[in-house]
Amino acid sequence: MKLRGIYFPLVSQASGATNFFEGGYWFHWPLKLLGLLDLHGSGFVSKTSTLPPRPGNMPLRSDGTTPRELVPRCIYVDRRNLLALNAVSLSGLGLEFLLNTGKWQKRARPFKISLMSQAPTPEARLEEIQESFSMLNARKREFKTSFGVQLNGSCPNGGVDPKDLPHEALPILDMAGRQLDPNIPLEYKFGPDAHPQAVAKIAKHKRCDSIHGLNTLKFGDYPVWARKAPRVKWKELFGTNDPKQSPMAKRFPGFPGGLSGAPLRPFVIEWVRMVRAAGVTKHIEAGDGFLHERHVDEAKEAGADSVSIGSSLFLNPRQVKRMIRRAYLILNG
């Protein structure tokens, strides 16, 4: 996977899958010690950070990265149905804090820094992202290796309506063309609210080096563009299809949560296929919902150049190594 002359792995860890610095979470360690989880060959993508500190719904310890709760209340996991629902809402101490730790700067292999703004207006969000770019530009010389930026335009848990976010992509990319160091690749991450036809227009922008889809599906939703993907059986899975009564909304009013895992994969595959059919020639990274090595084949057949793995790390960790190996056999990113 080559973006602006920089080689990234053909398999990316979904943003947040291994936390802000790839240290992972407590449950990863026993899985690794038992040989049930092997991430070798995958590329690190940081947990999404906002510019200012943001408490979100996942309390953090004083280190600013470790969840305070052993089993965070903002994450619901259903292993029987291979799915998860989360309302983390981008908890973190902000971009400057993360840079000041110096941990990203010490990394030896190219990686991606995931960024997003949860400011209340499009103008304020654009300004925050611009400030984030300026901060990265100013500190780029501190890094031992090259890095890319993954712009998260898709989180359904921050209070910003995800349906509004695809409309902000082009103004952000225009600004990035002026403000972001031209040697830093830019990947735009879309959610299910991004219509493939709209994505095709966005992907043509010269500052868009890669597109990523899809992020979590907001509880109760069904993308307007979807034709073949089966509807999520919200009531059967959660006892309700009302976002106000979702497991997350009951714990955190106003946060219905975002769905990942097996039910999301059909949307990812259909979206990638439709984006390619709309004429996109840029690099496409596909994820989430990939839980078996055969799902990498589905992504390739749909038109993906690389894949992202996230929920598989806790829903089906045995398959992670196989998916990575399969990706390097059949993908040519």
N, C-alpha and C positions, 0 to 999 in steps of 0.2 A: 504494500500500500504506500504509494509515493505521492506526497502532497508538497508542492513547492520545493522539490528536491530533497525532501526529508522522508526517510522510510519509516513507516509505522507498521506494527504487526497486523496480520490479516484478521486477527481476533482481538477485539477490545473488551476489556472489563467495563460493563455498564457503569455510568457515573454513579458513584456511591456504593458500588458493589464491594469495594475493598477500602471504603472510607476516604478521607482526605489525602492520605499519604501512602496508601497501599498496605497499611498495617493490618487491615481487615478488622474482624470482630471476634469476640471470644470464641464463638462456636466454630470458627474456621480452624483453630489450632488443633483440637482433637481430630477433626476430619483429616487434616494434613498428616498428623502423626500416625493415624491409622491407614494412611494411603488411600483415603476415599476422596481427596480433593487435590488436584494438581493443576496449577495455573501456569506452568512453564509454557512459554510460547505466546502468551497473551499479553496485550499491551494495557498499561495502566491509564485510566481516565479518572481524574479526581472527582470526589463528591462535589456536586454543584455548590458554588459559593456565590453569595451576593456581595456587593461592595461594602455596605455597612453590616455590623453584627445583626443577626436575626435569631430570636429565641426559638421560633417555630414551635413544634409540638414534641420534640425529642430533647429533653434536658441533657446537657453535656457536663462532664466533669471539668475540673479546673484546667486540664490540658487542652480544652477546646475542641476535642475530637472524639473522645470516648463517651458513648452513651452512659448516662447515670443509671438507667434502669437495665437490669439484666435482660429482661424481656420487655422491650419498649412497647408501651400502650398504643403508640401511633402506628404499629404494624400488626396486621392480622394475617396469619398464615394458615392455609388449609392444605395440608400435604396430601390428603386423599384426592382432592380435585386439582392438585398441582397449581395452586394460585396463591397470590398474596394481594392484600389491599393495604395501602399505606397513606398516611397523612403526616409525614415527617415535616413537610412545609419548610424545607431548606434551612434547618437549624444549623447555626454556625456563628463563629466570631468575626467573620468578615475577611475580605481578601487581604487587607494589609496585615492582619494577624497571621494569616497562613504564610504569607511571604516572609514575615519577620522571623518565623521559626527556622528558615533556611533549609528546610527539608526538601522542597522541590528543587532548589538550586543544586543540591548534592547528587541528584539522580544522574545515572550514567547512560540511560537509554531514552530515546525520544518518548514523550508521553503527551497527553492532552489535559489542559486545565478547563474544567467546565464552569461556565459563568452564567448568571441570570440576574435580572433585576425584578424586584417585586414592588417597585415604587407605584404609587396610585394612579399615575397618568402616563400615556404614551410618551409625552415630552420628558417627564421625569425619568422614565425608564431608559430612554435614549441617552439622557445626560449621564445617568449612572454607569451605563455600559461604556460610554466614552471615557469616563474617569477611570474605569477598570482597565481599559486599553492603555491609557496614558501611564497608569501605574506599572503595567507589565512592560511597556516600552522602556520606561526609565530603569527598570531593574533587570532587563534581559541579559545584560552583560554579567550578572552574577551567576547565571546558569552554566553548569558544566556541559549540558547537552541541549539540543534543540527541543522545542515544544510547540504544540499547536493549541488553538483555543476551540473548544466546543461550546457554541452558544446554545443554551437550553431555552428554546422557545416553546415550551410544552408543558411545564409543570401545572397540574390541576389543583395543587394543594396550597397555593400561596395567597389566595384572595383575589388574584387577577383572573378574569374569565379566559380560559384557554382558547375560546373561539376568537378572541381579539388578537391573540399573539401572532398568527400568520400574517396579518395585515401590517405588522410592524417590521417584518423581515427586510423588506427592500430599503426603507429609511436607515435601518441599522447597518445594512451592508454598504450603503452609500457612505455613511459616516466612517465605517471601517476602512473603506478605500482611501479615505483621507487621513485617518488617525492611527490605524494599527500598523505596526512595523510590517513592511511588505514581505519580510522573511518568515513571518509567523503564519502558518496555515490556519484557515478558518473553516470549521465544520458547523453547519447549522442543523440543530436537532429539532425535529418536528414531532408533534403529537397527532392523535387520530383526528383532530379538528382541522388539520391541514389538508385541503382537497388536492389530489394529485395534479389537477390542472394548474392550480395556483402555485404549487411547488415547482412545476416545470418552468414557470416564469421566473421564480426566485432563483432557481438553479443556474439560469443563464447569466446571472450577475457575475462579473469578472472577479469579485472578491469572495465569491462562494466557491470554495475548493472541494467541498464534499457535503453530502447531505446524509442525515441519519434519521431513520424512522423504524419503529414508532416508540414514543414514550408511553406512559401509563394511560389507560382509558378511564375517564372520569366516571364514577359510579352512576349507573343508570343510563348511560349514553349509548348511542349507536351511530357511528359516523354516517353522514348523509350520503357520502360517495360509495359506501360499501354496497355491493350487490351479491357477492358470493359468500362472504364470510357469515357464518351462522350468528344469529343474535345471542348475546350472552344471556344465560338463564339466571338473571339476577335474583328473582324470587325463589327459585329452586336452590340456588347456592347460598343466599344470604337471608332468606325469609322475607325479603321485601325488594321492590324495585324503586322505592322512593328514596332519593338521595338524602332527604332529611332524617330518614330512619336507618341509614346504613350503619354497620358496626362502628365505623369511624366517627360518624356524625353524632352518635350517642355518647361517645367519649369526648369528642371535640366539636361542639356545635358550630356549624358553618363549614366544616371540612368533611365532605362526603367520602373522600379518599380516591386513590387511583389504582386501577386494577392492573396487575402484571401476571405473568405466568402463562399456562397453557391456553386459556381463553383468548389471549391477545394475539397469539401467533397467526391465526387465519387472517386477521386484519393486517398484520405486518406483510404477509406474503401477497395479499391482494393489492395493498398499497404500493409495494415495490413494483409489482407487475404493471400497475396502472401508470406509475410515474415513468417507467421505461417506455411504455406505449405512448406517453405524452411527448416523448422526444428527448428526455433527459439523457445526456451523455456523460455527465460528471460522475464522480465516484459515489456509489451508494453503499452505505453501511446499514445492515438490517438487524433488528433486534427490538423487542425482547420476546420471550416466550419459547426460545429454543432450549429444549430439554433433552434432546437425543441427537446422536450424530446424523441420523437421516434428515433432521430438520435443516442441517447445513446444506444438504442437497436441494431441499425445497427452496431455500434462499437463493442458491445459485440459479436454479431453473427459473425463478421469478425475475432474475436480473441483478442480484446483489453482487458487489465486488468484495465485500468483507462482511463479517458478522460481529455482533455484540452479545455477550453473555452476562446475565445478571441474576435473575431469579433462580437459574439452574444451580447457583452456588449453594443454595440452601434447600431447593426443592428436589434436585437430582444431581448431587455433586459427583457421583460415580461417572457420569457421562461427560463431565467437563473436559477431561483429558482427551477423550475420544472425539469430542466435537472440535477441539483445537487441532488434533491430528488430521481429522477429516478436512477441515478448512484448508490446511496447507497442501492437501492432496488435490483438491478440486478447484479452489479459488485462485484467481490470478491478479487480484486487486492492484 
